[in-house]
Amino acid sequence: MLRADLDRLFDQWYVTITPEYRVEVSPRLKLNYQNGHSYYPLHGSLLSAPAAVDDTPSVDYLRWHKVYRAT
């Protein structure tokens, strides 16, 4: 589970998570809001995989989210 602020940014495609559980922060955050300085240090950081298999996101979904965000 992501922090509430990261979850909102994920939902708005400003942040995505790779299938390897790495955080990627979109440059659009800075372009659209002249902000994001507190999030860019998270870019490339590794998240822990959920302990419960049922909570693990689909790799296909993570790939889709990354590709959709990039367009």
C-alpha positions in Angstrom: 0.0 0.0 0.0 1.3 3.4 -0.9 1.2 6.5 1.3 -1.9 8.6 0.6 0.0 11.3 -1.3 1.8 8.9 -3.5 -1.4 7.0 -4.1 -3.1 10.2 -5.4 -0.1 10.9 -7.6 -0.2 7.3 -8.9 -3.9 7.7 -9.7 -3.1 10.9 -11.6 -0.1 9.3 -13.4 2.5 11.6 -11.9 4.1 8.5 -10.2 4.3 5.0 -11.4 5.7 1.8 -10.0 7.7 -0.5 -12.3 7.2 -4.3 -12.2 10.4 -4.4 -10.2 8.8 -2.2 -7.6 10.9 0.9 -8.4 9.3 4.4 -8.1 9.3 6.6 -11.1 8.3 10.2 -10.8 7.1 12.0 -14.0 8.7 15.2 -15.1 5.1 16.4 -15.7 4.8 17.0 -12.0 7.3 19.8 -12.2 5.9 21.0 -15.6 2.3 21.2 -14.4 2.8 22.5 -10.9 6.3 23.9 -10.7 6.6 21.5 -7.8 7.5 18.0 -6.8 10.9 18.6 -5.3 9.9 16.4 -2.3 9.0 13.5 -4.6 12.0 13.5 -7.1 14.4 12.0 -4.5 12.1 9.0 -4.4 12.7 8.4 -8.2 14.4 5.0 -8.6 13.8 3.9 -5.0 12.9 0.3 -4.4 9.6 -0.5 -2.6 9.1 -3.7 -0.6 6.8 -6.2 -2.2 3.6 -6.8 -0.3 3.8 -9.6 2.2 0.5 -11.1 1.2 0.3 -12.6 -2.3 -3.3 -11.3 -2.7 -2.0 -7.7 -2.2 0.6 -8.0 -5.0 -0.3 -5.8 -8.0 -0.5 -7.4 -11.4 2.7 -7.1 -13.3 0.6 -6.5 -16.5 -1.2 -3.6 -14.7 2.1 -2.1 -13.6 3.4 -2.3 -17.2 0.2 -0.7 -18.5 0.3 2.1 -16.0 3.9 2.9 -16.9 3.2 2.9 -20.6 0.0 4.9 -20.2 1.7 7.5 -18.0 4.5 7.9 -20.6 2.0 8.9 -23.3 
